[in-house]
Amino acid sequence: MKNVLLFCLISLGFVAVNAQISRLENFDVNVLLKNDRILNNYMKCLLDKGPCTNDGRDLKKHLPEALETICGQCTPKQKKDTKQLINHLETKKPQIFSEVRAKYDPNGERLRAFKSLQI
């Protein structure tokens, strides 16, 4: 259940708006996985604990839509990358993972829907 929320959160960053999809389609998730500073900055942005980059602002802006549509605009690559990032967060950054989950899906309602999402 925990993995599903972060999947949505990160996927949203990749599909903020149609104009950004192609730019973000080429995003290398490994950059985040290998660089704690960058990853932590994105998470601080999401949690209103730090400043946001343009991409971070897009992520925050479009996150509610992604949660509502169960990542309906995500490409297969974005879904795969998101799952990889979620696994990393859950195992390597459990505190951040918990905070993001608590803020964006406190009742777990959207997570249940994401469990059936095929990747």
GROMACS elastic network, one bead per residue, 0.5 to 0.9 nm:
[ bonds ]
;  ai    aj funct       b0    kb
    1     4     6  0.53892   500
    1     5     6  0.71718   500
    1   108     6  0.79914   500
    1   111     6  0.58733   500
    1   112     6  0.69040   500
    1   114     6  0.81535   500
    1   115     6  0.66956   500
    2     5     6  0.58010   500
    2     6     6  0.69940   500
    2     7     6  0.88406   500
    2    86     6  0.86028   500
    2    90     6  0.76899   500
    2    97     6  0.79318   500
    2    98     6  0.80464   500
    2   101     6  0.71197   500
    2   108     6  0.88626   500
    2   111     6  0.74692   500
    3     6     6  0.55672   500
    3     7     6  0.60829   500
    3     8     6  0.87780   500
    3    83     6  0.75485   500
    3    86     6  0.56752   500
    3    87     6  0.68033   500
    3    89     6  0.87350   500
    3    90     6  0.70891   500
    3    97     6  0.88358   500
    3   111     6  0.84662   500
    3   115     6  0.86789   500
    4     8     6  0.63821   500
    4     9     6  0.87421   500
    4    83     6  0.82860   500
    4    86     6  0.79356   500
    4   110     6  0.85759   500
    4   111     6  0.55839   500
    4   112     6  0.80682   500
    4   113     6  0.86718   500
    4   114     6  0.55177   500
    4   115     6  0.61423   500
    4   117     6  0.86337   500
    5     8     6  0.51601   500
    5     9     6  0.62084   500
    5    10     6  0.87384   500
    5    67     6  0.81437   500
    5    86     6  0.84717   500
    5   100     6  0.83576   500
    5   101     6  0.62255   500
    5   104     6  0.79166   500
    5   105     6  0.72157   500
    5   108     6  0.84503   500
    5   110     6  0.75396   500
    5   111     6  0.56072   500
    5   114     6  0.74187   500
    6    10     6  0.60271   500
    6    11     6  0.81821   500
    6    82     6  0.77097   500
    6    83     6  0.81838   500
    6    85     6  0.80995   500
    6    86     6  0.54826   500
    6    87     6  0.88994   500
    6    89     6  0.81798   500
    6    90     6  0.87338   500
    6    97     6  0.73288   500
    6   100     6  0.75623   500
    6   101     6  0.70572   500
    7    10     6  0.55373   500
    7    11     6  0.59553   500
    7    12     6  0.85058   500
    7    71     6  0.87297   500
    7    79     6  0.73766   500
    7    81     6  0.87817   500
    7    82     6  0.50835   500
    7    83     6  0.56102   500
    7    84     6  0.86061   500
    7    85     6  0.75877   500
    7    86     6  0.57020   500
    7    87     6  0.89218   500
    7   114     6  0.84828   500
    8    11     6  0.50692   500
    8    12     6  0.60644   500
    8    13     6  0.88414   500
    8    63     6  0.77295   500
    8    66     6  0.64020   500
    8    67     6  0.62217   500
    8    70     6  0.70599   500
    8    71     6  0.61150   500
    8    79     6  0.85792   500
    8    82     6  0.76107   500
    8   111     6  0.88091   500
    8   114     6  0.78459   500
    9    12     6  0.53925   500
    9    13     6  0.69069   500
    9    59     6  0.76205   500
    9    60     6  0.86432   500
    9    63     6  0.60938   500
    9    64     6  0.88659   500
    9    66     6  0.75109   500
    9    67     6  0.76415   500
    9    71     6  0.89528   500
    9    82     6  0.83463   500
    9   100     6  0.85162   500
    9   104     6  0.83960   500
   10    13     6  0.52438   500
   10    14     6  0.68545   500
   10    59     6  0.76633   500
   10    63     6  0.85052   500
   10    78     6  0.86448   500
   10    79     6  0.88774   500
   10    81     6  0.86244   500
   10    82     6  0.56857   500
   10    83     6  0.87437   500
   10    85     6  0.76572   500
   10    86     6  0.79329   500
   11    14     6  0.51680   500
   11    15     6  0.65245   500
   11    16     6  0.86941   500
   11    59     6  0.87114   500
   11    63     6  0.86382   500
   11    66     6  0.76659   500
   11    71     6  0.67685   500
   11    73     6  0.88992   500
   11    74     6  0.64082   500
   11    75     6  0.88835   500
   11    78     6  0.60198   500
   11    79     6  0.63297   500
   11    81     6  0.80439   500
   11    82     6  0.56160   500
   11    83     6  0.87921   500
   12    15     6  0.51610   500
   12    16     6  0.57926   500
   12    58     6  0.84929   500
   12    59     6  0.59041   500
   12    60     6  0.84525   500
   12    62     6  0.62710   500
   12    63     6  0.54805   500
   12    64     6  0.86464   500
   12    65     6  0.80800   500
   12    66     6  0.54991   500
   12    67     6  0.82054   500
   12    71     6  0.68964   500
   12    73     6  0.84571   500
   12    74     6  0.75291   500
   12    78     6  0.89930   500
   13    16     6  0.56202   500
   13    24     6  0.80440   500
   13    55     6  0.69834   500
   13    56     6  0.73693   500
   13    57     6  0.89395   500
   13    58     6  0.65218   500
   13    60     6  0.78353   500
   13    62     6  0.74466   500
   13    63     6  0.74345   500
   14    17     6  0.86781   500
   14    20     6  0.78224   500
   14    21     6  0.65038   500
   14    23     6  0.86178   500
   14    24     6  0.51755   500
   14    25     6  0.66778   500
   14    27     6  0.77621   500
   14    55     6  0.88413   500
   14    59     6  0.77890   500
   14    74     6  0.74041   500
   14    75     6  0.88922   500
   14    78     6  0.65037   500
   14    82     6  0.88705   500
   15    18     6  0.70289   500
   15    20     6  0.67470   500
   15    21     6  0.51733   500
   15    22     6  0.87495   500
   15    24     6  0.70653   500
   15    25     6  0.81166   500
   15    59     6  0.84674   500
   15    62     6  0.82399   500
   15    66     6  0.84696   500
   15    71     6  0.85639   500
   15    73     6  0.64181   500
   15    74     6  0.60149   500
   15    75     6  0.82493   500
   15    78     6  0.81384   500
   16    19     6  0.83594   500
   16    20     6  0.64287   500
   16    21     6  0.69879   500
   16    24     6  0.87432   500
   16    55     6  0.87106   500
   16    58     6  0.59084   500
   16    59     6  0.64088   500
   16    61     6  0.78777   500
   16    62     6  0.55484   500
   16    63     6  0.80542   500
   16    66     6  0.85644   500
   16    73     6  0.88377   500
   17    20     6  0.53807   500
   17    21     6  0.63305   500
   17    58     6  0.84180   500
   17    62     6  0.80051   500
   17    73     6  0.89987   500
   18    21     6  0.51787   500
   18    22     6  0.77569   500
   18    73     6  0.88946   500
   19    22     6  0.70274   500
   19    23     6  0.78768   500
   20    23     6  0.52430   500
   20    24     6  0.59863   500
   20    25     6  0.83175   500
   21    24     6  0.51349   500
   21    25     6  0.57312   500
   21    26     6  0.88161   500
   21    74     6  0.87747   500
   21    75     6  0.89283   500
   22    26     6  0.69466   500
   23    26     6  0.59260   500
   23    27     6  0.72529   500
   24    28     6  0.87197   500
   24    78     6  0.86502   500
   25    28     6  0.85479   500
   25    75     6  0.80031   500
   25    77     6  0.74043   500
   25    78     6  0.68081   500
   27    30     6  0.88536   500
   27    31     6  0.85250   500
   27    78     6  0.88035   500
   28    31     6  0.57305   500
   28    32     6  0.77721   500
   28    81     6  0.82429   500
   29    32     6  0.54761   500
   29    33     6  0.64742   500
   29    34     6  0.88271   500
   29    81     6  0.60256   500
   29    82     6  0.78945   500
   29    84     6  0.79918   500
   29    85     6  0.69946   500
   30    34     6  0.59115   500
   30    35     6  0.82979   500
   30    81     6  0.86741   500
   30    84     6  0.89701   500
   30    85     6  0.83939   500
   31    34     6  0.54395   500
   31    35     6  0.60799   500
   31    38     6  0.81051   500
   31    39     6  0.85887   500
   32    35     6  0.52195   500
   32    36     6  0.68778   500
   32    37     6  0.84324   500
   32    38     6  0.61090   500
   32    39     6  0.51761   500
   32    40     6  0.88943   500
   32    85     6  0.79792   500
   33    36     6  0.70787   500
   33    38     6  0.89206   500
   33    39     6  0.72462   500
   33    84     6  0.87892   500
   33    85     6  0.68923   500
   33    88     6  0.70376   500
   33    89     6  0.87278   500
   34    38     6  0.89083   500
   34    39     6  0.86364   500
   35    38     6  0.56233   500
   35    39     6  0.63786   500
   35    40     6  0.86207   500
   36    39     6  0.50259   500
   36    40     6  0.57644   500
   36    41     6  0.83462   500
   37    40     6  0.52289   500
   37    41     6  0.61580   500
   37    42     6  0.88071   500
   38    41     6  0.51378   500
   38    42     6  0.64269   500
   38    43     6  0.87808   500
   39    42     6  0.52730   500
   39    43     6  0.63356   500
   39    44     6  0.86723   500
   40    43     6  0.50448   500
   40    44     6  0.60169   500
   40    45     6  0.85315   500
   40    96     6  0.84616   500
   41    44     6  0.50689   500
   41    45     6  0.62190   500
   41    46     6  0.87444   500
   41    50     6  0.71190   500
   41    51     6  0.77864   500
   41    52     6  0.75801   500
   41    53     6  0.86820   500
   41    56     6  0.86315   500
   42    45     6  0.51350   500
   42    46     6  0.63872   500
   42    47     6  0.87536   500
   42    50     6  0.86576   500
   42    51     6  0.88123   500
   42    52     6  0.70998   500
   42    53     6  0.79822   500
   42    55     6  0.86089   500
   42    56     6  0.59133   500
   42    59     6  0.89504   500
   43    46     6  0.50407   500
   43    47     6  0.61687   500
   43    48     6  0.85629   500
   43    49     6  0.83189   500
   43    50     6  0.85676   500
   43    56     6  0.85943   500
   43    96     6  0.71665   500
   43    97     6  0.88792   500
   43   100     6  0.76745   500
   44    47     6  0.50638   500
   44    48     6  0.60031   500
   44    51     6  0.73954   500
   44    52     6  0.79776   500
   44    96     6  0.87856   500
   45    48     6  0.51561   500
   45    49     6  0.60310   500
   45    50     6  0.51485   500
   45    51     6  0.56444   500
   45    53     6  0.80333   500
   45    56     6  0.62301   500
   45    57     6  0.75860   500
   45    60     6  0.78416   500
   46    49     6  0.76657   500
   46    50     6  0.83849   500
   46    52     6  0.80944   500
   46    56     6  0.72082   500
   46    57     6  0.82612   500
   46    59     6  0.77165   500
   46    60     6  0.59737   500
   46   100     6  0.73420   500
   46   103     6  0.89859   500
   47    50     6  0.77308   500
   47    96     6  0.89795   500
   47    99     6  0.75099   500
   47   100     6  0.66038   500
   47   103     6  0.74287   500
   48    51     6  0.76069   500
   48    52     6  0.86343   500
   51    56     6  0.86422   500
   52    55     6  0.75989   500
   52    56     6  0.50509   500
   52    57     6  0.56707   500
   53    57     6  0.61523   500
   53    58     6  0.85679   500
   54    57     6  0.51373   500
   54    58     6  0.62568   500
   54    59     6  0.86469   500
   55    58     6  0.50134   500
   55    59     6  0.61605   500
   55    60     6  0.87224   500
   56    59     6  0.50071   500
   56    60     6  0.63022   500
   56    61     6  0.85551   500
   57    60     6  0.51511   500
   57    61     6  0.60169   500
   57    62     6  0.86058   500
   58    61     6  0.50155   500
   58    62     6  0.60826   500
   58    63     6  0.82440   500
   59    62     6  0.54556   500
   59    63     6  0.57550   500
   60    63     6  0.53267   500
   60    64     6  0.79304   500
   61    64     6  0.73265   500
   61    65     6  0.84649   500
   62    65     6  0.54242   500
   62    66     6  0.64409   500
   62    67     6  0.88325   500
   63    66     6  0.51449   500
   63    67     6  0.62357   500
   63    68     6  0.86445   500
   63   104     6  0.84694   500
   64    67     6  0.51180   500
   64    68     6  0.61575   500
   64    69     6  0.86876   500
   64   104     6  0.81301   500
   65    68     6  0.50141   500
   65    69     6  0.60928   500
   65    70     6  0.82702   500
   65    71     6  0.80670   500
   66    69     6  0.52396   500
   66    70     6  0.56904   500
   66    72     6  0.69467   500
   66    73     6  0.77654   500
   66    74     6  0.86715   500
   67    70     6  0.51570   500
   67    71     6  0.64704   500
   67   104     6  0.86384   500
   67   105     6  0.87364   500
   67   110     6  0.65258   500
   67   111     6  0.86380   500
   67   114     6  0.86455   500
   68    71     6  0.77790   500
   68    72     6  0.87729   500
   68   110     6  0.74805   500
   69    72     6  0.51669   500
   69    73     6  0.80385   500
   70    73     6  0.85793   500
   70   110     6  0.77367   500
   70   111     6  0.89995   500
   70   113     6  0.71020   500
   70   114     6  0.61458   500
   70   117     6  0.76542   500
   71    74     6  0.54544   500
   71    75     6  0.89353   500
   71    79     6  0.84017   500
   71   114     6  0.84782   500
   71   117     6  0.86909   500
   72    75     6  0.85900   500
   74    77     6  0.80163   500
   74    78     6  0.57979   500
   74    79     6  0.62587   500
   75    78     6  0.51169   500
   75    79     6  0.62587   500
   75    80     6  0.86816   500
   76    79     6  0.50774   500
   76    80     6  0.61901   500
   76    81     6  0.86108   500
   76   119     6  0.66985   500
   77    80     6  0.50733   500
   77    81     6  0.60729   500
   77    82     6  0.84030   500
   77   119     6  0.89384   500
   78    81     6  0.50993   500
   78    82     6  0.59510   500
   78    83     6  0.85706   500
   79    82     6  0.50371   500
   79    83     6  0.62175   500
   79    84     6  0.87067   500
   79   118     6  0.87750   500
   79   119     6  0.60070   500
   80    83     6  0.52231   500
   80    84     6  0.63887   500
   80    85     6  0.87541   500
   80   119     6  0.63599   500
   81    84     6  0.51198   500
   81    85     6  0.62437   500
   81    86     6  0.86389   500
   82    85     6  0.50134   500
   82    86     6  0.60390   500
   82    87     6  0.85659   500
   83    86     6  0.50562   500
   83    87     6  0.62061   500
   83    88     6  0.86165   500
   83   119     6  0.82241   500
   84    87     6  0.53176   500
   84    88     6  0.63884   500
   84    89     6  0.88380   500
   85    88     6  0.50348   500
   85    89     6  0.62058   500
   85    90     6  0.86217   500
   86    89     6  0.50528   500
   86    90     6  0.60452   500
   86    91     6  0.85045   500
   86    97     6  0.83476   500
   87    90     6  0.52406   500
   87    91     6  0.61629   500
   87    92     6  0.82556   500
   88    91     6  0.53678   500
   88    92     6  0.55790   500
   88    93     6  0.72572   500
   89    92     6  0.52723   500
   89    94     6  0.62314   500
   89    95     6  0.88321   500
   89    96     6  0.74487   500
   89    97     6  0.59115   500
   90    93     6  0.57629   500
   90    95     6  0.84553   500
   90    96     6  0.84417   500
   90    97     6  0.58853   500
   90    98     6  0.83900   500
   91    94     6  0.61313   500
   92    95     6  0.89715   500
   93    96     6  0.55421   500
   93    97     6  0.61292   500
   93    98     6  0.87560   500
   94    98     6  0.60715   500
   94    99     6  0.86215   500
   95    98     6  0.51858   500
   95    99     6  0.63116   500
   95   100     6  0.87445   500
   96    99     6  0.51026   500
   96   100     6  0.61718   500
   96   101     6  0.85078   500
   97   100     6  0.53658   500
   97   101     6  0.61761   500
   97   102     6  0.86156   500
   98   101     6  0.51139   500
   98   102     6  0.60295   500
   98   103     6  0.86095   500
   99   102     6  0.51042   500
   99   103     6  0.62001   500
   99   104     6  0.86663   500
  100   103     6  0.52352   500
  100   104     6  0.61164   500
  100   105     6  0.81690   500
  101   104     6  0.54413   500
  101   105     6  0.55283   500
  101   106     6  0.66740   500
  101   108     6  0.84053   500
  102   105     6  0.57213   500
  102   107     6  0.81934   500
  102   108     6  0.87302   500
  103   106     6  0.60624   500
  105   108     6  0.52796   500
  105   109     6  0.69584   500
  105   110     6  0.66300   500
  105   111     6  0.73365   500
  106   109     6  0.81002   500
  107   110     6  0.80431   500
  107   111     6  0.87291   500
  108   111     6  0.51439   500
  108   112     6  0.66124   500
  109   112     6  0.56806   500
  109   113     6  0.71893   500
  110   113     6  0.52998   500
  110   114     6  0.64090   500
  110   115     6  0.89387   500
  111   115     6  0.63434   500
  112   115     6  0.53528   500
  112   116     6  0.75961   500
  113   116     6  0.60247   500
  113   117     6  0.73216   500
  114   117     6  0.50940   500
  114   118     6  0.87174   500
  115   118     6  0.83611   500
